[in-house]
Amino acid sequence: MLKVDDINLFYGASQALRGVSLTARKGKVTCVLGRNGVGKTSLMRAIMGLQSVESGSIGWEDREITRLPAYERARRGIGFVPQGREIFARLSVKENLETGFAPLPRSQSRIPPEIFTLFPVLKDMLGRRGGDLSGGQQQQLAIARALVTRPRLLILDEPTEGIQPSIIKDIGRVIRMLASGGTMAIVLVEQYFEFARELADDFAVMERGEVVMAGSAAELVEADVRRYLTV
């Protein structure tokens, strides 16, 4: 289980996270909702070790990882799909996938065949440059690259942003399939409420760097959540 406990994060004098706590369980999808600029991405970067926290703790699989660098967290089974995808435009699809080998022992440095079961379009594009793919295909590639690392915790930062509806459905299907295996915890950042509602087992809603609502999907009232999503 992921356990984020009362973390505070600053960018210079500006406080981005204020006493944020969050849990994510294996076999479940935890959705973090909120408007732009409320601290969702800062929280994901803190969990991944890309941004240091001022105080509080982050635990994963009963071990504290608060001060571990990002590459050590990746070795401990945390995968990250950043907002904006951040694929390597000049590398081929195959080479992009192979960058996921970095945290793995040499014996596991191979692309699992199930990647192409989840994203069959990528199998036919292995030789194409990442930059030549459509936005939806690049998003699938970014998720596939994270899965190559064999994560037990998968963090997805707004995977539906700028993606056509047909690809959004494919991504939703993959997320639910991964969670149903019971061995992976998934943290999903979203602004698209309908997509989140279909997938989430648990919710956390953020406003101004704080979690203002949290609970199981069955407990949260849509009207209350939407108050924190509208501009």
Z-matrix of the N, CA and C atoms (Angstrom, degrees):
N
C 1 1.457
C 2 1.532 1 110.34
N 3 1.328 2 115.29 1 142.83
C 4 1.460 3 121.40 2 170.98
C 5 1.517 4 108.37 3 -87.98
N 6 1.336 5 116.32 4 133.04
C 7 1.462 6 120.72 5 178.12
C 8 1.523 7 109.14 6 -134.27
N 9 1.306 8 115.67 7 106.45
C 10 1.467 9 122.61 8 174.69
C 11 1.514 10 106.68 9 -97.80
N 12 1.332 11 116.69 10 124.77
C 13 1.464 12 120.22 11 -172.54
C 14 1.521 13 111.70 12 -126.72
N 15 1.328 14 116.06 13 105.87
C 16 1.472 15 123.44 14 167.71
C 17 1.532 16 112.43 15 56.77
N 18 1.346 17 117.14 16 47.62
C 19 1.463 18 118.60 17 -177.85
C 20 1.523 19 111.53 18 -87.53
N 21 1.330 20 113.73 19 145.15
C 22 1.458 21 123.31 20 175.18
C 23 1.519 22 108.06 21 -122.66
N 24 1.316 23 116.11 22 137.01
C 25 1.462 24 121.33 23 -176.43
C 26 1.520 25 109.07 24 -137.08
N 27 1.329 26 115.20 25 135.51
C 28 1.461 27 121.42 26 -179.07
C 29 1.522 28 110.46 27 -123.03
N 30 1.336 29 115.53 28 146.97
C 31 1.456 30 122.86 29 164.22
C 32 1.517 31 105.76 30 -113.63
N 33 1.329 32 116.22 31 97.45
C 34 1.461 33 119.10 32 -173.21
C 35 1.521 34 109.66 33 64.92
N 36 1.331 35 116.26 34 -125.02
C 37 1.467 36 120.49 35 179.77
C 38 1.526 37 112.47 36 -88.82
N 39 1.323 38 116.82 37 -4.92
C 40 1.464 39 121.01 38 -176.76
C 41 1.527 40 110.42 39 -93.45
N 42 1.327 41 116.89 40 126.50
C 43 1.462 42 121.02 41 -179.71
C 44 1.516 43 109.82 42 -91.08
N 45 1.338 44 116.27 43 119.13
C 46 1.463 45 121.79 44 -177.56
C 47 1.523 46 112.88 45 -93.08
N 48 1.339 47 117.21 46 -32.97
C 49 1.461 48 121.79 47 178.71
C 50 1.518 49 109.00 48 -127.50
N 51 1.328 50 115.94 49 136.16
C 52 1.457 51 121.90 50 -175.43
C 53 1.530 52 110.11 51 -126.15
N 54 1.310 53 116.36 52 97.12
C 55 1.459 54 120.72 53 176.15
C 56 1.517 55 114.47 54 57.85
N 57 1.329 56 116.20 55 43.96
C 58 1.469 57 120.71 56 -175.31
C 59 1.532 58 111.00 57 -82.78
N 60 1.322 59 114.80 58 132.36
C 61 1.469 60 121.96 59 173.97
C 62 1.525 61 109.15 60 -125.73
N 63 1.326 62 115.34 61 145.17
C 64 1.462 63 120.79 62 -177.04
C 65 1.516 64 108.75 63 -158.91
N 66 1.322 65 117.21 64 142.66
C 67 1.462 66 120.86 65 171.92
C 68 1.526 67 109.02 66 -126.24
N 69 1.322 68 115.75 67 151.04
C 70 1.463 69 121.83 68 176.18
C 71 1.521 70 107.33 69 -142.43
N 72 1.315 71 115.65 70 127.77
C 73 1.460 72 121.74 71 -174.70
C 74 1.519 73 111.06 72 -106.66
N 75 1.307 74 116.22 73 148.65
C 76 1.461 75 120.56 74 176.81
C 77 1.527 76 109.71 75 -64.35
N 78 1.326 77 113.40 76 139.20
C 79 1.456 78 119.28 77 -177.82
C 80 1.512 79 113.54 78 85.24
N 81 1.332 80 116.81 79 2.60
C 82 1.459 81 121.50 80 -177.21
C 83 1.530 82 110.43 81 -128.35
N 84 1.343 83 114.95 82 155.40
C 85 1.460 84 121.92 83 173.78
C 86 1.525 85 107.91 84 -108.12
N 87 1.317 86 116.30 85 120.70
C 88 1.463 87 122.17 86 175.56
C 89 1.516 88 108.22 87 -104.98
N 90 1.315 89 116.58 88 119.95
C 91 1.463 90 121.22 89 -175.04
C 92 1.524 91 110.11 90 -104.58
N 93 1.335 92 116.03 91 129.42
C 94 1.460 93 122.75 92 177.05
C 95 1.527 94 107.64 93 -105.73
N 96 1.319 95 115.85 94 119.08
C 97 1.457 96 122.51 95 -174.65
C 98 1.519 97 111.06 96 -115.41
N 99 1.320 98 115.80 97 156.15
C 100 1.463 99 121.12 98 176.56
C 101 1.511 100 111.00 99 157.22
N 102 1.321 101 116.16 100 164.66
C 103 1.461 102 121.31 101 178.58
C 104 1.522 103 110.59 102 -68.84
N 105 1.320 104 115.99 103 171.96
C 106 1.462 105 121.20 104 171.78
C 107 1.520 106 109.86 105 -61.15
N 108 1.328 107 115.65 106 139.43
C 109 1.459 108 120.17 107 172.72
C 110 1.513 109 116.35 108 83.15
N 111 1.349 110 118.00 109 10.93
C 112 1.468 111 118.91 110 -178.04
C 113 1.525 112 112.65 111 -94.26
N 114 1.344 113 117.43 112 -3.48
C 115 1.463 114 119.68 113 175.80
C 116 1.517 115 115.25 114 113.09
N 117 1.331 116 117.56 115 5.96
C 118 1.469 117 119.58 116 -177.35
C 119 1.525 118 111.76 117 -62.59
N 120 1.328 119 117.14 118 -48.91
C 121 1.464 120 120.23 119 -179.50
C 122 1.528 121 110.89 120 -67.02
N 123 1.326 122 117.54 121 -37.09
C 124 1.469 123 120.06 122 176.20
C 125 1.525 124 110.77 123 -59.69
N 126 1.323 125 116.51 124 -39.59
C 127 1.465 126 120.48 125 177.73
C 128 1.520 127 110.96 126 -63.98
N 129 1.337 128 117.21 127 -44.29
C 130 1.461 129 119.93 128 179.48
C 131 1.533 130 111.44 129 -63.75
N 132 1.325 131 116.33 130 -40.94
C 133 1.465 132 120.24 131 179.23
C 134 1.524 133 111.13 132 -65.99
N 135 1.326 134 116.39 133 -34.10
C 136 1.462 135 120.00 134 177.03
C 137 1.528 136 110.54 135 -67.21
N 138 1.325 137 116.80 136 -42.70
C 139 1.467 138 120.11 137 178.94
C 140 1.522 139 110.59 138 -62.63
N 141 1.329 140 115.95 139 -38.72
C 142 1.464 141 120.60 140 -177.41
C 143 1.526 142 112.19 141 -79.43
N 144 1.323 143 117.85 142 -13.88
C 145 1.465 144 120.28 143 -179.72
C 146 1.506 145 113.54 144 89.03
N 147 1.315 146 117.59 145 15.01
C 148 1.463 147 121.64 146 178.92
C 149 1.521 148 111.69 147 -88.58
N 150 1.317 149 116.48 148 -9.89
C 151 1.462 150 121.76 149 176.64
C 152 1.522 151 108.05 150 -142.67
N 153 1.325 152 116.99 151 129.01
C 154 1.467 153 120.87 152 -178.02
C 155 1.523 154 110.84 153 -77.66
N 156 1.326 155 115.65 154 143.38
C 157 1.464 156 120.21 155 176.41
C 158 1.522 157 109.40 156 -95.26
N 159 1.320 158 115.27 157 151.24
C 160 1.464 159 121.22 158 179.19
C 161 1.527 160 111.14 159 -77.57
N 162 1.323 161 115.93 160 -38.80
C 163 1.466 162 120.56 161 -179.40
C 164 1.523 163 108.59 162 -157.46
N 165 1.324 164 114.94 163 172.49
C 166 1.456 165 120.67 164 -174.65
C 167 1.516 166 111.14 165 91.85
N 168 1.323 167 116.67 166 -177.75
C 169 1.468 168 119.95 167 -176.21
C 170 1.523 169 111.25 168 -140.19
N 171 1.336 170 114.81 169 154.81
C 172 1.455 171 123.20 170 175.96
C 173 1.519 172 107.23 171 -128.63
N 174 1.320 173 116.01 172 123.14
C 175 1.461 174 120.93 173 179.88
C 176 1.514 175 111.21 174 -120.80
N 177 1.328 176 115.27 175 145.28
C 178 1.463 177 121.07 176 178.56
C 179 1.515 178 108.71 177 -141.25
N 180 1.314 179 115.94 178 125.93
C 181 1.467 180 123.00 179 -179.41
C 182 1.530 181 110.75 180 51.95
N 183 1.339 182 114.71 181 47.24
C 184 1.472 183 123.42 182 175.22
C 185 1.523 184 113.90 183 65.42
N 186 1.330 185 117.28 184 21.89
C 187 1.471 186 120.48 185 174.98
C 188 1.523 187 108.58 186 -131.22
N 189 1.315 188 116.02 187 137.68
C 190 1.461 189 119.40 188 178.82
C 191 1.525 190 110.03 189 -75.63
N 192 1.333 191 115.68 190 132.79
C 193 1.467 192 120.46 191 -177.94
C 194 1.530 193 111.16 192 -124.57
N 195 1.336 194 116.71 193 12.93
C 196 1.472 195 121.93 194 -171.20
C 197 1.519 196 112.82 195 -51.65
N 198 1.313 197 117.64 196 -39.50
C 199 1.467 198 120.38 197 -174.98
C 200 1.529 199 113.13 198 -105.00
N 201 1.313 200 117.20 199 6.88
C 202 1.458 201 119.00 200 179.69
C 203 1.528 202 110.63 201 -75.23
N 204 1.333 203 118.39 202 142.01
C 205 1.469 204 120.27 203 174.43
C 206 1.522 205 111.09 204 -68.90
N 207 1.318 206 115.86 205 163.82
C 208 1.465 207 121.23 206 -175.09
C 209 1.520 208 112.38 207 -58.51
N 210 1.344 209 117.95 208 -40.06
C 211 1.463 210 119.08 209 -176.68
C 212 1.524 211 111.53 210 -66.62
N 213 1.342 212 117.39 211 -30.71
C 214 1.460 213 119.58 212 176.70
C 215 1.525 214 110.60 213 -71.66
N 216 1.310 215 116.94 214 -34.99
C 217 1.465 216 119.80 215 177.60
C 218 1.532 217 109.73 216 -67.23
N 219 1.320 218 116.24 217 -38.61
C 220 1.466 219 119.40 218 176.20
C 221 1.527 220 110.50 219 -61.40
N 222 1.332 221 116.75 220 -40.32
C 223 1.461 222 120.07 221 178.38
C 224 1.522 223 111.74 222 -65.60
N 225 1.325 224 116.53 223 -24.33
C 226 1.461 225 120.50 224 179.75
C 227 1.525 226 112.36 225 -92.55
N 228 1.329 227 115.66 226 13.62
C 229 1.449 228 119.00 227 170.12
C 230 1.506 229 116.19 228 95.00
N 231 1.343 230 117.69 229 24.37
C 232 1.462 231 120.36 230 177.36
C 233 1.524 232 108.68 231 -107.25
N 234 1.318 233 116.21 232 120.28
C 235 1.459 234 122.21 233 178.71
C 236 1.518 235 110.55 234 -109.79
N 237 1.332 236 116.53 235 148.90
C 238 1.466 237 121.23 236 -172.76
C 239 1.518 238 110.25 237 -134.83
N 240 1.331 239 115.88 238 128.61
C 241 1.463 240 122.27 239 172.55
C 242 1.526 241 106.14 240 -111.96
N 243 1.331 242 118.68 241 102.48
C 244 1.466 243 120.26 242 -172.50
C 245 1.520 244 113.04 243 -74.31
N 246 1.306 245 114.78 244 158.15
C 247 1.462 246 120.24 245 172.58
C 248 1.528 247 108.66 246 -61.77
N 249 1.333 248 116.53 247 134.82
C 250 1.458 249 119.69 248 -178.48
C 251 1.517 250 113.73 249 87.56
N 252 1.347 251 116.62 250 0.53
C 253 1.470 252 123.98 251 172.12
C 254 1.532 253 113.83 252 74.82
N 255 1.352 254 117.81 253 -52.39
C 256 1.467 255 122.07 254 176.86
C 257 1.531 256 112.92 255 55.12
N 258 1.305 257 116.09 256 42.11
C 259 1.458 258 118.77 257 171.67
C 260 1.527 259 109.29 258 -76.72
N 261 1.320 260 116.76 259 167.92
C 262 1.470 261 121.87 260 178.18
C 263 1.522 262 108.23 261 -92.95
N 264 1.330 263 115.31 262 106.45
C 265 1.464 264 120.45 263 -170.15
C 266 1.520 265 113.11 264 -63.05
N 267 1.340 266 117.94 265 -32.52
C 268 1.464 267 120.45 266 -175.45
C 269 1.524 268 113.14 267 -91.14
N 270 1.321 269 116.33 268 -8.99
C 271 1.466 270 119.72 269 176.08
C 272 1.523 271 109.74 270 -88.28
N 273 1.308 272 116.33 271 152.22
C 274 1.461 273 120.44 272 176.50
C 275 1.527 274 109.76 273 -69.95
N 276 1.315 275 116.00 274 166.51
C 277 1.457 276 120.78 275 175.71
C 278 1.522 277 110.14 276 -57.25
N 279 1.324 278 116.55 277 -44.46
C 280 1.473 279 120.41 278 179.08
C 281 1.527 280 110.98 279 -61.24
N 282 1.326 281 117.49 280 -43.54
C 283 1.464 282 120.33 281 179.90
C 284 1.520 283 111.42 282 -67.05
N 285 1.330 284 117.34 283 -37.14
C 286 1.462 285 119.80 284 174.84
C 287 1.517 286 110.97 285 -60.08
N 288 1.318 287 116.73 286 -44.64
C 289 1.459 288 119.97 287 178.80
C 290 1.527 289 111.32 288 -62.88
N 291 1.318 290 115.99 289 -37.70
C 292 1.467 291 119.85 290 -177.67
C 293 1.527 292 112.65 291 -70.04
N 294 1.331 293 118.31 292 -17.99
C 295 1.469 294 118.63 293 174.73
C 296 1.527 295 110.69 294 -65.32
N 297 1.331 296 116.40 295 -19.06
C 298 1.459 297 119.97 296 175.70
C 299 1.516 298 114.06 297 -71.35
N 300 1.339 299 116.91 298 -6.89
C 301 1.473 300 120.00 299 178.20
C 302 1.528 301 112.40 300 -72.77
N 303 1.327 302 117.47 301 -17.62
C 304 1.471 303 121.19 302 -169.66
C 305 1.528 304 114.44 303 -50.80
N 306 1.346 305 120.35 304 -45.60
C 307 1.474 306 118.47 305 -178.44
C 308 1.520 307 114.34 306 -86.71
N 309 1.327 308 117.95 307 2.02
C 310 1.459 309 121.39 308 -173.02
C 311 1.525 310 112.24 309 -95.47
N 312 1.329 311 117.70 310 149.93
C 313 1.466 312 119.48 311 169.21
C 314 1.524 313 109.49 312 -65.77
N 315 1.321 314 115.99 313 155.79
C 316 1.462 315 121.07 314 -176.19
C 317 1.534 316 111.79 315 -55.00
N 318 1.324 317 116.89 316 -34.60
C 319 1.466 318 120.64 317 -177.36
C 320 1.530 319 112.69 318 -65.40
N 321 1.327 320 117.22 319 -20.21
C 322 1.465 321 120.90 320 -179.46
C 323 1.528 322 112.69 321 -106.74
N 324 1.319 323 116.94 322 8.68
C 325 1.466 324 120.70 323 -176.25
C 326 1.528 325 111.10 324 -79.62
N 327 1.298 326 114.29 325 72.90
C 328 1.467 327 121.68 326 177.44
C 329 1.526 328 107.46 327 -151.49
N 330 1.307 329 116.85 328 156.27
C 331 1.459 330 121.54 329 179.15
C 332 1.527 331 108.14 330 -83.90
N 333 1.318 332 119.06 331 117.41
C 334 1.468 333 120.19 332 -179.11
C 335 1.528 334 110.73 333 -62.23
N 336 1.315 335 118.62 334 135.99
C 337 1.471 336 120.69 335 -178.76
C 338 1.513 337 113.50 336 -60.25
N 339 1.340 338 117.40 337 -25.87
C 340 1.469 339 119.30 338 -178.98
C 341 1.529 340 111.99 339 -66.67
N 342 1.344 341 117.39 340 -17.99
C 343 1.465 342 120.14 341 174.94
C 344 1.525 343 109.88 342 -56.51
N 345 1.318 344 116.45 343 -41.42
C 346 1.465 345 120.43 344 -176.44
C 347 1.532 346 111.94 345 -82.10
N 348 1.328 347 116.22 346 -15.21
C 349 1.465 348 119.62 347 169.97
C 350 1.526 349 109.72 348 -73.40
N 351 1.329 350 115.13 349 -40.19
C 352 1.465 351 120.01 350 178.91
C 353 1.523 352 111.75 351 -72.89
N 354 1.336 353 116.12 352 -39.92
C 355 1.466 354 121.58 353 -176.52
C 356 1.529 355 109.75 354 -129.13
N 357 1.336 356 117.91 355 73.36
C 358 1.469 357 120.40 356 -175.20
C 359 1.519 358 113.77 357 -59.96
N 360 1.337 359 118.40 358 -27.03
C 361 1.461 360 120.48 359 -179.18
C 362 1.529 361 111.43 360 -60.99
N 363 1.331 362 117.15 361 -30.02
C 364 1.470 363 120.28 362 -176.67
C 365 1.526 364 111.96 363 -70.49
N 366 1.306 365 117.28 364 -28.40
C 367 1.470 366 120.14 365 -178.11
C 368 1.519 367 111.36 366 -63.10
N 369 1.329 368 115.57 367 -33.62
C 370 1.467 369 120.10 368 -179.27
C 371 1.523 370 112.67 369 -85.05
N 372 1.326 371 116.73 370 -1.72
C 373 1.465 372 120.60 371 -174.77
C 374 1.520 373 112.94 372 -122.15
N 375 1.313 374 118.02 373 15.79
C 376 1.462 375 120.89 374 -173.08
C 377 1.525 376 112.93 375 -56.28
N 378 1.334 377 117.41 376 -32.59
C 379 1.459 378 120.46 377 -178.03
C 380 1.513 379 113.97 378 -89.46
N 381 1.325 380 118.13 379 -6.68
C 382 1.468 381 120.58 380 -178.36
C 383 1.522 382 111.21 381 -82.17
N 384 1.325 383 116.17 382 149.28
C 385 1.456 384 119.94 383 177.88
C 386 1.532 385 109.91 384 -71.60
N 387 1.322 386 115.29 385 143.44
C 388 1.454 387 119.82 386 -179.30
C 389 1.514 388 113.09 387 -57.42
N 390 1.331 389 116.25 388 -35.68
C 391 1.449 390 120.25 389 -178.72
C 392 1.512 391 114.14 390 -69.60
N 393 1.335 392 117.50 391 -14.31
C 394 1.466 393 120.98 392 179.77
C 395 1.523 394 112.35 393 -89.25
N 396 1.329 395 117.51 394 -6.26
C 397 1.456 396 121.42 395 -179.82
C 398 1.527 397 110.18 396 -79.77
N 399 1.326 398 116.26 397 155.77
C 400 1.464 399 120.89 398 173.28
C 401 1.533 400 108.89 399 -69.37
N 402 1.335 401 115.85 400 167.51
C 403 1.459 402 119.56 401 179.48
C 404 1.519 403 112.58 402 -58.82
N 405 1.329 404 116.86 403 -41.55
C 406 1.458 405 120.38 404 178.93
C 407 1.511 406 112.45 405 -66.06
N 408 1.328 407 116.63 406 -39.55
C 409 1.464 408 120.40 407 178.00
C 410 1.527 409 110.92 408 -67.68
N 411 1.331 410 116.74 409 -37.26
C 412 1.466 411 119.77 410 176.59
C 413 1.525 412 110.98 411 -64.07
N 414 1.338 413 116.78 412 -37.23
C 415 1.463 414 119.16 413 178.55
C 416 1.521 415 110.53 414 -66.17
N 417 1.313 416 117.01 415 -40.71
C 418 1.462 417 119.96 416 176.28
C 419 1.522 418 110.92 417 -62.78
N 420 1.322 419 116.53 418 -38.64
C 421 1.459 420 120.79 419 177.53
C 422 1.526 421 111.10 420 -64.14
N 423 1.326 422 116.68 421 -41.57
C 424 1.468 423 120.45 422 179.89
C 425 1.523 424 111.06 423 -63.03
N 426 1.320 425 116.68 424 -41.03
C 427 1.467 426 119.75 425 178.15
C 428 1.530 427 109.89 426 -68.03
N 429 1.334 428 116.33 427 -43.24
C 430 1.467 429 120.14 428 179.19
C 431 1.522 430 111.33 429 -60.73
N 432 1.337 431 116.72 430 -40.67
C 433 1.468 432 120.51 431 178.76
C 434 1.520 433 110.80 432 -60.43
N 435 1.333 434 117.09 433 -41.30
C 436 1.463 435 119.89 434 177.48
C 437 1.524 436 111.15 435 -65.68
N 438 1.324 437 116.96 436 -36.69
C 439 1.467 438 120.18 437 -179.32
C 440 1.517 439 112.49 438 -70.06
N 441 1.324 440 117.22 439 -25.63
C 442 1.470 441 120.67 440 176.54
C 443 1.530 442 110.62 441 -59.06
N 444 1.335 443 117.82 442 -28.54
C 445 1.469 444 121.52 443 -178.86
C 446 1.531 445 112.53 444 -76.03
N 447 1.341 446 117.67 445 -0.39
C 448 1.471 447 123.65 446 -178.17
C 449 1.537 448 111.68 447 58.07
N 450 1.332 449 118.30 448 54.05
C 451 1.468 450 118.96 449 -176.00
C 452 1.519 451 112.69 450 -72.88
N 453 1.320 452 114.32 451 150.50
C 454 1.467 453 121.14 452 169.92
C 455 1.533 454 109.96 453 -105.37
N 456 1.336 455 115.57 454 -12.71
C 457 1.461 456 123.01 455 169.64
C 458 1.516 457 106.51 456 -129.97
N 459 1.330 458 116.58 457 122.91
C 460 1.462 459 121.57 458 -179.75
C 461 1.524 460 108.74 459 -116.43
N 462 1.331 461 116.16 460 122.59
C 463 1.464 462 123.14 461 179.33
C 464 1.518 463 108.15 462 -106.66
N 465 1.334 464 116.46 463 123.09
C 466 1.459 465 121.66 464 -179.68
C 467 1.528 466 108.85 465 -120.66
N 468 1.324 467 116.35 466 116.01
C 469 1.465 468 121.28 467 -177.61
C 470 1.527 469 109.64 468 -98.99
N 471 1.319 470 116.07 469 100.46
C 472 1.464 471 124.85 470 178.53
C 473 1.533 472 113.13 471 51.72
N 474 1.326 473 116.91 472 61.75
C 475 1.475 474 119.90 473 -177.01
C 476 1.522 475 114.05 474 -70.69
N 477 1.343 476 118.16 475 -13.48
C 478 1.468 477 119.73 476 -179.49
C 479 1.525 478 112.96 477 -95.58
N 480 1.326 479 117.36 478 -0.92
C 481 1.466 480 120.29 479 -175.21
C 482 1.531 481 111.24 480 -63.19
N 483 1.332 482 116.56 481 120.97
C 484 1.452 483 121.96 482 176.70
C 485 1.514 484 115.13 483 70.09
N 486 1.337 485 117.61 484 21.16
C 487 1.460 486 121.83 485 -175.30
C 488 1.527 487 109.90 486 -108.07
N 489 1.331 488 116.28 487 142.57
C 490 1.448 489 120.24 488 179.82
C 491 1.532 490 111.19 489 -68.59
N 492 1.356 491 117.10 490 150.41
C 493 1.472 492 121.27 491 -173.54
C 494 1.524 493 114.85 492 -53.75
N 495 1.338 494 118.53 493 -37.21
C 496 1.467 495 119.82 494 -178.23
C 497 1.525 496 111.27 495 -64.97
N 498 1.331 497 116.96 496 -38.05
C 499 1.469 498 120.70 497 178.38
C 500 1.521 499 110.66 498 -72.29
N 501 1.341 500 117.15 499 -35.39
C 502 1.465 501 120.45 500 176.47
C 503 1.522 502 110.23 501 -58.12
N 504 1.320 503 116.83 502 -42.09
C 505 1.470 504 120.39 503 178.01
C 506 1.526 505 111.03 504 -63.68
N 507 1.332 506 116.87 505 -40.56
C 508 1.466 507 120.53 506 178.68
C 509 1.529 508 110.64 507 -63.38
N 510 1.331 509 116.13 508 -42.80
C 511 1.462 510 120.30 509 -179.72
C 512 1.528 511 110.39 510 -65.42
N 513 1.319 512 116.97 511 -41.08
C 514 1.456 513 120.44 512 176.81
C 515 1.520 514 111.84 513 -60.79
N 516 1.311 515 116.09 514 -41.20
C 517 1.468 516 120.36 515 178.47
C 518 1.525 517 110.87 516 -62.12
N 519 1.332 518 116.80 517 -42.55
C 520 1.466 519 121.00 518 179.84
C 521 1.525 520 110.82 519 -65.13
N 522 1.326 521 117.45 520 -43.16
C 523 1.471 522 120.64 521 -179.55
C 524 1.523 523 110.67 522 -60.86
N 525 1.320 524 116.72 523 -46.37
C 526 1.459 525 119.38 524 -179.85
C 527 1.527 526 110.95 525 -65.22
N 528 1.319 527 117.91 526 -38.20
C 529 1.458 528 121.43 527 178.63
C 530 1.527 529 111.01 528 -63.42
N 531 1.336 530 116.22 529 -42.83
C 532 1.461 531 120.10 530 179.46
C 533 1.525 532 111.50 531 -64.02
N 534 1.322 533 116.60 532 -43.31
C 535 1.458 534 120.19 533 -179.77
C 536 1.524 535 111.36 534 -66.33
N 537 1.327 536 117.05 535 -37.17
C 538 1.462 537 120.56 536 -175.70
C 539 1.520 538 112.46 537 -66.41
N 540 1.339 539 117.11 538 -17.84
C 541 1.462 540 119.94 539 176.91
C 542 1.507 541 113.08 540 -67.06
N 543 1.343 542 117.31 541 -21.89
C 544 1.460 543 122.07 542 174.99
C 545 1.511 544 115.64 543 82.95
N 546 1.340 545 117.96 544 -2.09
C 547 1.467 546 120.05 545 -177.08
C 548 1.524 547 112.70 546 -109.41
N 549 1.323 548 117.13 547 -0.22
C 550 1.460 549 120.92 548 -176.03
C 551 1.529 550 110.02 549 -128.48
N 552 1.325 551 116.09 550 133.14
C 553 1.465 552 121.66 551 169.70
C 554 1.523 553 107.48 552 -93.75
N 555 1.320 554 117.04 553 139.95
C 556 1.461 555 121.10 554 -178.33
C 557 1.520 556 109.56 555 -125.20
N 558 1.332 557 115.34 556 128.24
C 559 1.458 558 121.82 557 173.19
C 560 1.522 559 107.10 558 -111.82
N 561 1.324 560 115.81 559 120.45
C 562 1.449 561 122.47 560 -173.89
C 563 1.521 562 109.93 561 -118.66
N 564 1.337 563 116.93 562 119.18
C 565 1.464 564 121.61 563 173.57
C 566 1.519 565 108.16 564 -91.50
N 567 1.318 566 115.84 565 129.45
C 568 1.463 567 119.60 566 -176.68
C 569 1.528 568 111.84 567 -146.87
N 570 1.339 569 115.71 568 150.33
C 571 1.451 570 121.88 569 165.80
C 572 1.535 571 110.47 570 -111.27
N 573 1.321 572 116.23 571 -18.35
C 574 1.459 573 122.93 572 -177.96
C 575 1.524 574 108.01 573 -81.80
N 576 1.339 575 116.72 574 99.50
C 577 1.457 576 121.36 575 -169.98
C 578 1.530 577 112.52 576 -62.02
N 579 1.331 578 117.23 577 -42.62
C 580 1.461 579 119.69 578 -176.34
C 581 1.527 580 111.52 579 -61.61
N 582 1.328 581 116.32 580 -40.31
C 583 1.460 582 121.11 581 178.78
C 584 1.525 583 110.03 582 -64.02
N 585 1.333 584 115.65 583 -44.75
C 586 1.464 585 120.05 584 179.79
C 587 1.518 586 111.47 585 -64.19
N 588 1.325 587 116.96 586 -41.95
C 589 1.457 588 120.94 587 -177.43
C 590 1.531 589 111.18 588 -62.24
N 591 1.322 590 116.99 589 -36.58
C 592 1.460 591 120.70 590 -179.75
C 593 1.526 592 112.64 591 -68.15
N 594 1.335 593 116.29 592 -29.21
C 595 1.463 594 120.01 593 -171.00
C 596 1.526 595 114.77 594 -104.44
N 597 1.313 596 117.12 595 -32.63
C 598 1.466 597 119.94 596 -165.39
C 599 1.520 598 113.15 597 -74.39
N 600 1.315 599 115.14 598 138.39
C 601 1.454 600 122.42 599 167.62
C 602 1.528 601 109.70 600 -93.30
N 603 1.343 602 115.23 601 -33.78
C 604 1.460 603 121.58 602 178.93
C 605 1.525 604 108.92 603 -134.65
N 606 1.333 605 115.87 604 152.92
C 607 1.452 606 122.33 605 -179.64
C 608 1.520 607 111.02 606 -126.17
N 609 1.342 608 115.46 607 150.53
C 610 1.463 609 122.23 608 163.84
C 611 1.520 610 106.06 609 -138.13
N 612 1.312 611 116.84 610 129.68
C 613 1.461 612 122.18 611 -179.23
C 614 1.519 613 108.36 612 -110.35
N 615 1.346 614 115.83 613 129.96
C 616 1.462 615 120.64 614 -176.60
C 617 1.521 616 111.91 615 -111.04
N 618 1.333 617 114.17 616 147.73
C 619 1.460 618 122.60 617 175.70
C 620 1.526 619 107.93 618 -151.31
N 621 1.333 620 116.83 619 123.90
C 622 1.470 621 122.46 620 177.03
C 623 1.524 622 112.62 621 53.03
N 624 1.327 623 115.79 622 44.42
C 625 1.457 624 120.37 623 174.82
C 626 1.507 625 115.84 624 80.36
N 627 1.323 626 117.35 625 6.86
C 628 1.465 627 121.22 626 -179.19
C 629 1.524 628 110.57 627 -125.18
N 630 1.331 629 115.62 628 154.40
C 631 1.460 630 120.57 629 169.56
C 632 1.521 631 107.16 630 -86.36
N 633 1.328 632 116.60 631 116.53
C 634 1.466 633 120.91 632 -175.61
C 635 1.523 634 112.14 633 -103.03
N 636 1.322 635 117.39 634 -16.87
C 637 1.465 636 122.26 635 175.29
C 638 1.519 637 108.05 636 -146.95
N 639 1.322 638 116.06 637 143.72
C 640 1.464 639 119.86 638 176.95
C 641 1.516 640 109.45 639 -159.30
N 642 1.322 641 115.69 640 152.42
C 643 1.452 642 120.14 641 177.94
C 644 1.509 643 110.90 642 158.44
N 645 1.310 644 116.20 643 -170.86
C 646 1.457 645 120.56 644 176.93
C 647 1.521 646 109.09 645 -76.01
N 648 1.321 647 115.98 646 158.46
C 649 1.463 648 120.39 647 -179.77
C 650 1.523 649 110.79 648 -58.93
N 651 1.308 650 117.53 649 -33.53
C 652 1.465 651 121.01 650 -178.82
C 653 1.521 652 112.21 651 -69.71
N 654 1.332 653 116.89 652 -23.10
C 655 1.463 654 120.58 653 -175.05
C 656 1.523 655 113.79 654 -87.74
N 657 1.329 656 117.23 655 -24.53
C 658 1.449 657 119.56 656 -172.92
C 659 1.526 658 111.69 657 -85.98
N 660 1.314 659 115.07 658 139.93
C 661 1.463 660 122.56 659 -178.72
C 662 1.524 661 109.09 660 -95.16
N 663 1.334 662 116.18 661 127.49
C 664 1.465 663 120.42 662 -174.74
C 665 1.525 664 112.54 663 -54.89
N 666 1.306 665 117.84 664 -44.37
C 667 1.465 666 120.43 665 -177.64
C 668 1.524 667 111.24 666 -61.66
N 669 1.328 668 116.83 667 -37.15
C 670 1.464 669 120.32 668 179.38
C 671 1.526 670 111.03 669 -67.72
N 672 1.333 671 116.01 670 -41.24
C 673 1.464 672 120.10 671 179.41
C 674 1.520 673 110.77 672 -65.57
N 675 1.317 674 115.85 673 -44.10
C 676 1.466 675 119.95 674 -176.09
C 677 1.529 676 112.23 675 -63.50
N 678 1.300 677 118.38 676 -23.65
C 679 1.473 678 120.91 677 177.10
C 680 1.529 679 110.93 678 -59.75
N 681 1.341 680 115.66 679 -29.83
C 682 1.462 681 120.25 680 -177.56
C 683 1.527 682 112.81 681 -95.90
N 684 1.329 683 116.13 682 4.45
C 685 1.457 684 120.15 683 179.49
C 686 1.519 685 112.64 684 -110.32
N 687 1.314 686 116.63 685 -24.94
C 688 1.466 687 119.88 686 -178.90
C 689 1.519 688 110.04 687 -78.84
N 690 1.334 689 115.02 688 147.23
C 691 1.469 690 120.93 689 -178.31
C 692 1.519 691 109.08 690 -80.73
